[in-house]
Amino acid sequence: MTTLRFTADLWRWEAQTGWFFVTVGPEASARIREVPRAPRGFGSVRVRATVGATSWTTSVFPDAQRGAYVLPVKQAVRRAEGLGEGDPAQVVLEVLE
């Protein structure tokens, strides 16, 4: 299992203002791409994410504009961890597939 650790700023998706993400850095994104897997919708990759003390299962998605994967951070996580737009989030990702 591949485990990645990084810190990234929380940002709001302009097309859907209720959606927030962190960008997986270039090195971590490259490591995710290296893991062989069956194709999934939208190029998504299943992960177990941890931000602070909160963990959940979700997917990361490739973002061509950023040249990296992005991790959606749901409202319950943002509230539990006291995160707002622009705040740095300490993230641990475990690639599940």
N, CA, C and O of each residue as an XYZ file, in Angstrom:
388
protein
N       0.853     -1.180      0.000
C       0.000      0.000      0.000
C       0.896      1.239      0.000
O       1.879      1.308      0.738
N       0.553      2.190     -0.816
C       1.302      3.437     -0.900
C       0.693      4.448      0.066
O      -0.508      4.712      0.017
N       1.518      5.014      0.941
C       1.076      6.047      1.874
C       1.837      7.325      1.569
O       3.063      7.320      1.456
N       1.102      8.416      1.437
C       1.673      9.715      1.084
C       1.317     10.731      2.157
O       0.201     10.724      2.677
N       2.262     11.604      2.490
C       2.031     12.667      3.483
C       2.423     13.999      2.861
O       3.488     14.127      2.256
N       1.550     14.992      3.019
C       1.843     16.312      2.476
C       0.963     17.361      3.150
O      -0.023     17.031      3.808
N       1.331     18.617      2.980
C       0.528     19.742      3.447
C       0.147     20.569      2.227
O       0.997     20.870      1.389
N      -1.126     20.936      2.123
C      -1.609     21.719      0.986
C      -2.731     22.633      1.451
O      -3.457     22.316      2.393
N      -2.863     23.767      0.781
C      -3.906     24.732      1.117
C      -5.264     24.294      0.583
O      -5.367     23.776     -0.529
N      -6.293     24.503      1.377
C      -7.674     24.208      0.998
C      -8.160     25.278      0.024
O      -7.999     26.472      0.278
N      -8.752     24.853     -1.084
C      -9.276     25.819     -2.062
C     -10.687     25.440     -2.485
O     -11.093     24.279     -2.422
N     -11.422     26.464     -2.919
C     -12.821     26.296     -3.334
C     -12.875     26.166     -4.857
O     -12.236     26.930     -5.581
N     -13.651     25.182     -5.331
C     -13.830     24.985     -6.770
C     -14.748     26.080     -7.288
O     -15.865     26.249     -6.801
N     -14.273     26.817     -8.272
C     -15.029     27.967     -8.784
C     -16.345     27.575     -9.448
O     -17.323     28.319     -9.361
N     -16.385     26.421    -10.108
C     -17.603     26.001    -10.814
C     -18.713     25.588     -9.846
O     -19.891     25.764    -10.156
N     -18.363     25.049     -8.697
C     -19.328     24.612     -7.684
C     -18.817     25.123     -6.344
O     -17.986     24.474     -5.709
N     -19.303     26.273     -5.911
C     -18.704     26.954     -4.761
C     -18.791     26.181     -3.447
O     -18.087     26.522     -2.495
N     -19.625     25.161     -3.369
C     -19.720     24.384     -2.136
C     -18.671     23.282     -2.036
O     -18.584     22.601     -1.014
N     -17.875     23.101     -3.088
C     -16.878     22.030     -3.111
C     -15.510     22.597     -2.768
O     -15.101     23.632     -3.295
N     -14.799     21.895     -1.866
C     -13.449     22.299     -1.466
C     -12.489     21.140     -1.704
O     -12.859     19.973     -1.573
N     -11.259     21.477     -2.053
C     -10.246     20.489     -2.386
C      -8.894     20.915     -1.832
O      -8.685     22.077     -1.484
N      -7.984     19.954     -1.759
C      -6.556     20.242     -1.650
C      -5.912     19.572     -2.857
O      -6.380     18.539     -3.334
N      -4.842     20.172     -3.338
C      -4.112     19.626     -4.472
C      -3.003     18.720     -3.953
O      -2.200     19.118     -3.109
N      -2.972     17.508     -4.467
C      -1.906     16.560     -4.143
C      -0.667     17.045     -4.905
O      -0.728     17.248     -6.118
N       0.434     17.228     -4.214
C       1.638     17.773     -4.835
C       2.154     16.934     -5.992
O       1.740     15.788     -6.165
N       3.068     17.505     -6.793
C       3.574     16.808     -7.979
C       4.244     15.468     -7.671
O       4.015     14.494     -8.388
N       5.058     15.398     -6.632
C       5.732     14.134     -6.307
C       4.730     13.071     -5.879
O       4.799     11.928     -6.329
N       3.795     13.453     -5.005
C       2.789     12.497     -4.540
C       1.884     12.071     -5.693
O       1.519     10.899     -5.789
N       1.516     13.010     -6.570
C       0.684     12.666     -7.737
C       1.414     11.683     -8.643
O       0.802     10.752     -9.167
N       2.716     11.881     -8.832
C       3.504     10.968     -9.661
C       3.512      9.568     -9.047
O       3.419      8.575     -9.768
N       3.621      9.486     -7.728
C       3.604      8.175     -7.061
C       2.251      7.489     -7.224
O       2.194      6.272     -7.402
N       1.162      8.254     -7.167
C      -0.180      7.682     -7.373
C      -0.284      7.131     -8.791
O      -0.807      6.035     -8.992
N       0.213      7.885     -9.780
C       0.152      7.444    -11.178
C       0.938      6.157    -11.407
O       0.586      5.373    -12.289
N       1.996      5.924    -10.630
C       2.862      4.755    -10.801
C       2.198      3.450    -10.364
O       2.612      2.376    -10.799
N       1.178      3.526     -9.513
C       0.541      2.315     -8.982
C      -0.356      1.703    -10.066
O      -1.297      2.358    -10.515
N      -0.085      0.455    -10.499
C      -0.932     -0.174    -11.521
C      -2.342     -0.417    -10.976
O      -2.511     -0.849     -9.835
N      -3.343     -0.136    -11.802
C      -4.732     -0.336    -11.388
C      -5.631     -0.397    -12.611
O      -5.263      0.046    -13.699
N      -6.822     -0.958    -12.410
C      -7.838     -0.965    -13.464
C      -8.395      0.453    -13.603
O      -8.496      1.179    -12.613
N      -8.756      0.849    -14.822
C      -9.315      2.192    -15.008
C     -10.638      2.371    -14.269
O     -11.443      1.443    -14.186
N     -10.856      3.581    -13.729
C     -12.102      3.932    -13.045
C     -12.628      5.216    -13.646
O     -11.914      5.920    -14.360
N     -13.881      5.516    -13.355
C     -14.518      6.714    -13.880
C     -13.752      7.990    -13.554
O     -13.304      8.179    -12.423
N     -13.606      8.854    -14.536
C     -12.937     10.146    -14.402
C     -11.467     10.006    -14.017
O     -10.842     10.989    -13.620
N     -10.904      8.801    -14.125
C      -9.510      8.588    -13.737
C      -9.304      8.610    -12.236
O      -8.184      8.796    -11.760
N     -10.396      8.418    -11.479
C     -10.326      8.492    -10.019
C      -9.533      7.336     -9.430
O      -9.413      6.270    -10.035
N      -8.996      7.567     -8.241
C      -8.225      6.564     -7.508
C      -8.756      6.532     -6.079
O      -8.812      7.567     -5.416
N      -9.146      5.349     -5.600
C      -9.671      5.201     -4.241
C      -8.556      5.384     -3.222
O      -7.461      4.842     -3.370
N      -8.856      6.162     -2.181
C      -7.876      6.431     -1.129
C      -8.559      6.454      0.231
O      -9.773      6.629      0.334
N      -7.768      6.276      1.253
C      -8.179      6.556      2.633
C      -7.441      7.830      2.984
O      -6.210      7.858      3.000
N      -8.193      8.890      3.265
C      -7.606     10.196      3.550
C      -7.711     10.491      5.036
O      -8.695     10.135      5.686
N      -6.691     11.142      5.563
C      -6.711     11.626      6.931
C      -6.236     13.068      6.912
O      -5.168     13.385      6.389
N      -7.058     13.937      7.497
C      -6.700     15.339      7.696
C      -6.825     15.585      9.190
O      -7.911     15.476      9.760
N      -5.710     15.916      9.816
C      -5.726     16.065     11.266
C      -6.096     14.744     11.909
O      -5.424     13.736     11.691
N      -7.171     14.739     12.710
C      -7.628     13.524     13.391
C      -8.801     12.858     12.674
O      -9.354     11.881     13.179
N      -9.192     13.375     11.498
C     -10.370     12.875     10.789
C      -9.952     12.042      9.580
O      -9.174     12.495      8.741
N     -10.482     10.808      9.502
C     -10.184      9.919      8.373
C     -11.467      9.539      7.660
O     -12.524      9.447      8.284
N     -11.379      9.316      6.346
C     -12.520      8.881      5.552
C     -12.016      8.251      4.260
O     -10.883      8.482      3.835
N     -12.891      7.442      3.639
C     -12.584      6.812      2.363
C     -13.232      7.636      1.262
O     -14.406      7.994      1.352
N     -12.461      7.934      0.221
C     -12.932      8.773     -0.874
C     -12.094      8.453     -2.103
O     -11.461      7.399     -2.167
N     -12.087      9.339     -3.062
C     -11.255      9.202     -4.255
C     -10.539     10.509     -4.508
O     -11.032     11.581     -4.158
N      -9.357     10.411     -5.129
C      -8.695     11.588     -5.674
C      -8.938     11.564     -7.178
O      -9.128     10.502     -7.770
N      -8.931     12.750     -7.791
C      -9.243     12.887     -9.204
C      -8.135     13.657     -9.913
O      -7.600     14.618     -9.361
N      -7.783     13.242    -11.140
C      -6.778     14.004    -11.873
C      -7.362     15.349    -12.303
O      -8.515     15.429    -12.727
N      -6.563     16.390    -12.189
C      -6.960     17.742    -12.597
C      -5.938     18.210    -13.632
O      -4.812     18.564    -13.282
N      -6.332     18.211    -14.901
C      -5.410     18.555    -15.982
C      -4.872     19.974    -15.829
O      -3.710     20.233    -16.140
N      -5.704     20.888    -15.354
C      -5.278     22.280    -15.182
C      -4.123     22.384    -14.184
O      -3.198     23.168    -14.393
N      -4.168     21.617    -13.126
C      -3.130     21.661    -12.098
C      -2.014     20.644    -12.354
O      -0.947     20.732    -11.747
N      -2.252     19.683    -13.245
C      -1.259     18.654    -13.523
C      -1.021     17.739    -12.340
O       0.072     17.199    -12.172
N      -2.051     17.565    -11.516
C      -1.930     16.774    -10.294
C      -3.304     16.225     -9.934
O      -4.313     16.587    -10.539
N      -3.325     15.350     -8.943
C      -4.600     14.885     -8.403
C      -5.126     15.908     -7.405
O      -4.364     16.688     -6.832
N      -6.446     15.891     -7.207
C      -7.065     16.741     -6.188
C      -7.907     15.861     -5.276
O      -8.513     14.882     -5.711
N      -7.929     16.237     -3.999
C      -8.666     15.515     -2.968
C      -9.837     16.372     -2.506
O      -9.624     17.469     -1.991
N     -11.082     15.891     -2.680
C     -12.215     16.642     -2.138
C     -12.234     16.538     -0.608
O     -12.015     15.465     -0.045
N     -12.496     17.657      0.045
C     -12.547     17.698      1.510
C     -13.959     18.114      1.896
O     -14.340     19.276      1.753
N     -14.725     17.150      2.387
C     -16.136     17.414      2.662
C     -16.323     18.317      3.882
O     -15.424     18.484      4.707
N     -17.514     18.887      3.963
C     -17.830     19.869      5.002
C     -17.615     19.313      6.409
O     -17.098     20.016      7.277
N     -18.003     18.067      6.641
C     -17.845     17.486      7.980
C     -16.375     17.466      8.402
O     -16.063     17.689      9.572
N     -15.481     17.203      7.466
C     -14.044     17.192      7.761
C     -13.572     18.617      8.033
O     -12.853     18.859      9.002
N     -13.971     19.554      7.188
C     -13.558     20.954      7.376
C     -14.018     21.478      8.730
O     -13.269     22.174      9.416
N     -15.249     21.146      9.118
C     -15.764     21.589     10.425
C     -15.003     20.933     11.573
O     -14.586     21.604     12.517
N     -14.827     19.612     11.482
C     -14.152     18.879     12.562
C     -12.721     19.375     12.768
O     -12.221     19.389     13.892
N     -12.072     19.778     11.686
C     -10.670     20.188     11.761
C     -10.498     21.712     11.778
O      -9.371     22.206     11.815
N     -11.612     22.456     11.750
C     -11.542     23.916     11.809
C     -10.853     24.532     10.607
O     -10.122     25.513     10.744
N     -11.081     23.959      9.419
C     -10.423     24.436      8.205
C     -11.336     25.328      7.382
O     -12.521     25.038      7.218
N     -10.782     26.407      6.870
C     -11.481     27.289      5.956
C     -10.670     27.471      4.692
O      -9.522     27.034      4.611
N     -11.265     28.114      3.711
C     -10.596     28.352      2.437
C      -9.234     29.009      2.654
O      -9.121     29.996      3.381
N      -8.208     28.458      2.021
C      -6.861     28.989      2.120
C      -6.038     28.435      3.270
O      -4.830     28.664      3.328
N      -6.670     27.708      4.190
C      -5.936     27.138      5.325
C      -5.111     25.932      4.878
O      -5.540     25.175      4.007
N      -3.928     25.752      5.472
C      -3.134     24.564      5.158
C      -3.716     23.337      5.864
O      -4.114     23.400      7.027
N      -3.755     22.228      5.137
C      -4.245     20.968      5.686
C      -3.110     19.947      5.636
O      -2.467     19.769      4.601
N      -2.874     19.285      6.758
C      -1.907     18.191      6.786
C      -2.648     16.916      6.400
O      -3.603     16.517      7.066
N      -2.201     16.282      5.322
C      -2.929     15.171      4.723
C      -2.071     13.913      4.712
O      -0.873     13.955      4.432
N      -2.717     12.796      5.023
C      -2.123     11.470      4.812
C      -3.059     10.734      3.871
O      -4.252     10.613      4.151
N      -2.532     10.240      2.756
C      -3.322      9.460      1.800
C      -2.780      8.046      1.742
O      -1.575      7.836      1.605
N      -3.672      7.084      1.846
C      -3.329      5.685      1.620
C      -4.032      5.276      0.332
O      -5.261      5.279      0.273
N      -3.274      4.927     -0.690
C      -3.844      4.498     -1.957
C      -4.387      3.088     -1.769
O      -3.645      2.184     -1.385
N      -5.679      2.891     -2.037
C      -6.342      1.619     -1.742
C      -6.355      0.641     -2.903
O      -6.666     -0.533     -2.703
N      -6.033      1.078     -4.088
C      -6.071      0.158     -5.219
C      -4.808      0.197     -6.000
O      -4.672     -0.520     -6.991
